[in-house]
Amino acid sequence: MHKDSIKTDMENSDQQEEIKRKVVNAIKDVYDPEIPVDVYELGLIYEITVYPVNNVYILMTLTSPNCPAAESIPSEVKTRVSEIEGVNNVEVELTFDPPYSQDMMSEVAKLELGFL
C-alpha cells in the first residue's frame, strides 16, 4: 500500500470519527416528550454509521411501537443530524428488533429516572 493512501485512509477515518461524535451530540438534543432523558442515553440508538462522503445511517427504535412520538422522534433525529456542517445525506431507519427494554438505558438515564 502506498504511504499517501494510508495517510488518506487515516484522515478519512479521523474525519468519520469526528462526524460520528458530532452526530451523537446532536442526537443528545432529542428527547422523548414523555421521558426527561435524551434518546441516546435512553438506548434508542442501535447503530450510527458514517459512510464515505459523510453520509450518515442511524438505526434506532422507540420505547414502544405505539409510542405517540413515533413520527416526531425519528424525524427530529434526522433534522438535528442533517444540520451538522459537513454531513451530506442522513438516513434514519426505525426497527423494533430487538424490542426496547430498560436494560438498554445508560447509567446516566437510569440515574436520572431513579432506577439506580
Secondary structure, 3 states (H helix, E strand, C coil): CCHHHHHHHHHHHHHHHHHHHHHHHHHCCCECCCCCCECCCCCCEEEEEEEHHHEEEEEECCCCCCCCCCCHHHHHHHHHHHCCCCCCCEEEEECCCCCCCHHHCCHHHHHHCCCC
